[in-house]
Amino acid sequence: MNRNLVFMLYTPIFFRNIIRKIFITICCIVCSNSLLLQALAADKCKDYRLLDGADSVINYGMDTTDHWWAITKPFSGQYRLIVDGISSVNVYENIKQPVFSPDGNHWAAFGYRTSGWELITEKKIIRSTATNAGEIAFSQNGTMAYSLFDGDLETIYLENNRYLAQNRRSQLSLSYNGSIISYVCARFGGQFIRTNGVDGTQFDEIKLQGIWSDGNPFYAGRQGRYWKIYKADQEISGSYESITEMAINPFGTNGAAVCNGQQSAEVFLYSDEYFQPLESKRYDRIEQLVLHPYLPMVGFKGVVNNIAKIVLNRTEYDAGKEASPPFFTCDGSEFIYFGFDVDFFVSLNGKKYIQESNVSLGQQYAVMPGSMTFAYSTNSAMVVREIEKNYSYSGRMFDQAIPPRYNRRREQYETLALIGNRLILLVCKMN
């Protein structure tokens, strides 16, 4: 047979064999990479069953430290509170979700049964004859205040002290050590701040933000058309048409406010370290105010001519076409926001990192400081993404879950999820 003919007949088979081998090699590489990522995810992400589903789970959640809770329904019309796996002694006809102290050492919740409202804590149950439950608040050092109603009369309990509140219009604000409590009450068409039972100046309207480190309330007050910022009775700002946002740090040493005039808005940053407040640039609109947990630093979104910037004190960063609200990590070491321009990106301390996958700007994210990662919950999984490498890790799939937290005590991402009626703790540890 002619050699050229033989070559023509067998060459396609030869190339088919080569293509087949190349295809098999590529499949092996892809599969090995997939198996490697699965192994990495299995190494980093684990899950633990908290409740076995014997009782229906009505509600569940976590605090910002190291606790989890759930409200179950063991019987029709009867509810039980479980905190960190420990069930309440009694079942209740009505039970409110627990409140945890910022230091993570204490918690409390209101529960109602036929004998009346009870205050349930990690140590004891306080019974009452109240007609309704009010509010629970903790100071930064764990001192608890709570309120109960007898008809329309509200009584606030703080250690051995009792204070009355007529038509309370604000949350309870406690000083760092819990020795001072303030709240806004309404009277004769106006409002005033009551601090440890002593009434302050009456205004047309008050926005109470918290207690300063010197024990004085930090708030905005309106007389007539105009608003001013105050500490106690001292004016610490000019007059403005509105004050839309305020913030104070946990120690009461730094505070901020968004002040709006007729044609512009600006942010004032107050600090024990400053003789005068730090004033931002002027913008058409300011929103999404956030305060550093320790240092005199404030972040926000400022808009001029419909162009948004993310601002840290007076430094502006590109917000792209859209941007999420900025935030600080729990230790304040990182200033972060998510955005979209041509690509989705993460901005960390002013540096942009392009993301290959989409990022939801309305999502709630958890960030472990210094790890270059962030975590979020989807409809079926908790995902941890590496910011620079664009790798993603996820553990077990679920039916529903809450947004994740970064547990700074255990240095890991966590979320609670339901699989059927079983409550699961999902954990991803990046170290």
N, C-alpha and C positions, 0 to 999 in steps of 0.2 A: 504493500500500500504506500502511496505517496506520503513522504514525511510531512509535507505541508498540510495535507488533508488530516493526518493524525493529530497534528498540533491544533488545527481548528476544531476538531471534534472534542478533544480532551481539555482544552484551555478553559471553557466555562465551568467545568466540574472543578478544575483546580482553583479558580477564583471563588467559586461557591464554598469550597472547603475553607479557604482563607477567611472569607467574610463570616462564615459560621464560627470559626475560632475567635475572630475579633469580637463578635457579638457575645459569645460565651464569656470571654474575658471581661467585657464591659459589665455584663450582668453580675459576674462574680465580684467586681469592684464595688458596684452599687449595693449589692446585697451585704458585702462585708462592711461598707460604711454605715448602712442602715442598722446592721447588727451592732456595730460599734456604738452608734448613737443610742440604741435601745439599752445597751449595757451601761452607758454613761448615765442615762436617765434612771435606770434601775438602781445604779449606785448612789445617785444623788436624791432621788425621790422615793418616799415610802409612804405607807398608809397604815392607820391603826383604827380598829373599831372601838368606838366609845359607847354606843348604845346598840343593843342587839335587835331593836325593832319590836320588842314585846308590847310596848305602849306606843301610841301614835305620837309623833313629834310635831308639835304645833308651831313652835318658834325656836330659834337657836341663834347663837352669836358668840363673838369673842370680844374681849377688851383690848386695850393697846399694850398690855404687858404680857401675862402668861396664863390667862384664865379663859375658860370656855363655859358656856351655859346652855341649857335647853329647858323648854317648858313642854312637858308631856301630858297626855290625856289618858290616865289609867282607867277612868270610868266616865260615863256620860255626865257632862256638866261638872266634872272634877278635874283639877289640874295640879301638877306637881312641878316644883322647881328643882333642877339638878345643876349644881355648880362644881366643876372639876370632878365629876363622877359621884359626888355626894348628894343624895336626895334630901329634900326638905322632910322634916318629921311629919308634917301635916299635908293633907291635900286641901285645895282651895277652890272656891267657886269662881274666883277671879284672882289672877296674879299678874303683876306687872314685871317687865323685864328688869333684871338687877342693874345696879349702878356700882361701878368699881372705883376705888380711890386711885389717884394718879400714880402712887407708889406701888400699887398692886397688892397691898397688904390687907385691904379690907373691902367688903362689899355689903350691899343691903338691897332689899326689895320689899315692896308692899304686897300683901296677900289678904284676901277677904274670905271669911267663912261665916257661918251662922252666928258665931259668937262676936263677930266684929272684925275690924281691920287690924292686921298685925304687921309689925316691922320685923322682917326676917334678916338676920345678919349672920356672919360666919361663926359667931360665938353664941348668940342667944336670940330669943324671940321676945319682942316688946309688944304686949297686948294693949289695946285701947278701946274706948267706947266711941271713937270718932265716926262721923257719918260718911266721911270720904277721905281718901288719901291725897296728899299734896305732892311735894317734891323732895327728893333726896340729893344732897350735894356733899362733896368732900373737898377739903383743902388739900394743898399740895403735900402736906405732911401726914394726911390721913385722918384728920379730924372731921367728924360727920355732923351735918345738920340735916334736919328733916322737918316736914310740916304736916299737920293734920287739920281737918275741918270739922267743926261742930256747927252744922248749918252753913251760914255764910261767913262765920268767924274762923279765921285761919290762925293757928298757933304754930310758931316756929320754935323748934327745940335745938339748942346748941349746948352740948355738955349739960351743965346744971342750970342753964339760963333758958327762960321762955320769953318770946317776943310776939306781939300781936301784929297782924298785917291786915289792913283794910284795903280791899280791892287791889291786891298786888298785881303789878303790871310788868314785872321782870323776873328773870331767874334769880336764884339766891347766889350772891357773890361772897366768897370767903377770902380772907387774907391768907398769906402763905402758911402761917402757923395755926390758922383756924380760930384765932382769938377775936376777930372782927367779922361781922356779917352785915352786908348791905343789900337792900332791895328797893325797888320803886313802888310806891303806893299812889293811888289816885284819891283826890279829895276836892270837892267844890269846883269841878271843872278843870283842875290843874293836877300836877304830879310833883312828888317830892321823894327824896331818898331818905330812908330810915336806916340809920347805922347804929347797931347795938341798942335799939330802942329810942334813939334820939333823932328827931326829925330835922331835915335840912331845908334849904331854901326852896320855895315852891316855884315851879316853871309851868309853862303851858304844856311842854312835852320833854321827856328825858329818855336818853339812851344810855343805860349803865353798861360799861364794859368790864369792870373789875375793880379790884382793890390794889392801889399802888403800894410799893414797898414801905412807905411811911405810914400806911394805915388809912389813907384817905381814898375815897372813891374817885375813879377816873371815868368821866362820862361826858356826853354832849347834852346841852340844855338849850331849849328854844323859848325865847320870850318874844311874842309877836311873830314877825315874819322871819327873824334871823336866829341862826344857831351859833353857839360858841362851845369850845372845849374847856372843861374845868377839871381841876383837882380840888376836892372839897368845894369851898366857895371861891377859890382863886381862878380868875379867867386866865387861860394860857393860850388863847388864840384870838384872832379877829372875828368879825361877823361874817357869816356865810348863809347862802340861801338854803343849803342842805348839807348834811354830813351823812353820807350814805353807808360808809363802812368804818369800823373801828376794830382794833386788836390790841391785846396786852399779853406780854409773855408770862410764863408760869411763875416767875419770881417777882413780878410787878416792878421790874426795873426799866423796861422799855415798852412803849406804846406807840400806836400810829393811828391816823385817821385820814379818810378821804374827804376833803373839803371842796365844795362846789360853789363857785361864784356865778355871775350872770353869763360869762362867756368862756370860762375855763375852769379846770379842776386841778387840784394839787394835793400831794400827800405831805403831811407833817409827821416827822418821826421824833418822839420825845424819849429822852434817856436820862438816867441818873448821871451818865458820863458827860452830858452836854449842858452848857449854861443856857443855850438857846436851842429850840427845835431845829432839826435839819429839814429844809424845805426842798421838795422835788422840783423838777421843771414843770411847766404848765402844759396841760393837755386838754383836748376837747372833751375827753371822757376818760375816767379811771375806774377800773374794776378789779376784782379778784385779788384783794389785798391779802398778803401773807407776811407774818413776822418771824424772824429768826428766834429759835427757842432761848438763846442766851445773849447773843451780841446785838448791838444796836444796828440792825440791818433789816430792811423791809423790801419786799418784792411786790410787783403788781403789773397789770397790763394797762398801758397808756395808749390812747388813740388820738392821732392828729390827722385831719383830712382823710379819714377812713383808712389810714395806715397804722397798724398796730405794732407796738414794740413791747417786749417784756423788759421790765426795768428792775434793777437791783440798786437801791438807794438812788444814785443819779446816773448810773451806767445803763445804757440801752443795748438790748440784744434784738436781733432780727426774729420776728414772730412768724415769718412766712405768710402764706395766705390764710392759714388758720393755726391756732395754738391752743393748747389746754391751759388751765390755770396753773401757774407756777407753784412750786412747793419746796420746802427744805426737808432733808432727811431728818430722822429723829435726833441725831447728834448735831445737826446744823452744819455738817461739813460739806454738803453738796446742795446746790441750788439747781432745780431740775424743772424742765417742762418738755412737752411733746408737741410736735408741730408737723405741718405739711406745706411744702412749697412745690417744687417739681417732684420731690420724693418725700416720703415720711422720714422724720428725723427725731432724735433725742438730743436735747441740749443739756449738757452737764457742766456746770460752772463756766458757762459761756462758750463751750466748744460743742460744735454740732457733730453728731454721729448719724450717718445715713443708714436707714433700716431697709433691708431688702423686702421684708414683709410689711403689710399694712399695720398701722397702729391706730387704734380707736382713740380719738381725742376726748371722748366722753367717758372713757374707762377710768376706774379707780385702780391705781397702781401702788404696789409696795416696792420699796427700794432698800436694799441692804447697803449701808454706807461702805464705800471703798471696794465693792465687789464688781463693779461695772456690769451689774445685772439688774433686772426688774421683773416683777411677777404680776400676773393678773389671772382672773378667772374667766373662762369662756362658758358656753352652755353645757360643756361636757368635761372640762379638764382645767386644772391649774397649770398654767404655763410659766416657765421661767426662761427668760431670754437673755443671752449675753449681748451686751450693747455693741462691742467692737466686732466680735466674731460672727454675729447674727445666727448663732446656734440657739436652738430652743429645746427645752426639756419639759417633759410632763409625766405625771404618774398615772395612777388609776383613773379611769373614766367614771363619771357620776351622773346622776339625774339633775341635780341642782346644787348650787353652792353659793356662799357669800364671797365678797371680795377678800383677797388674802391680806395678811399682815406680815410685817417683818418682826419676829419675836427677838428683841434685842437681848433677852436673857439667855436664849438658847442659840442665838445667831443662825436662824433659819427662817425660811418662808413657810407659812402655815395658812390653811383654810379649813373650814368645816363644810362637809358635803353630805347630801343624802343619797343613798343607793337603796331604792325601795323605801323602807321606813327605818333603815339602819343609819345611824349617825357616824360618819367617818372623819377622822383627822388626817388630812393630807399634809405631808411635810416634804420640803426640798431643801437640803443643806448643801451650800455651795462651797464650803471650805474643804 
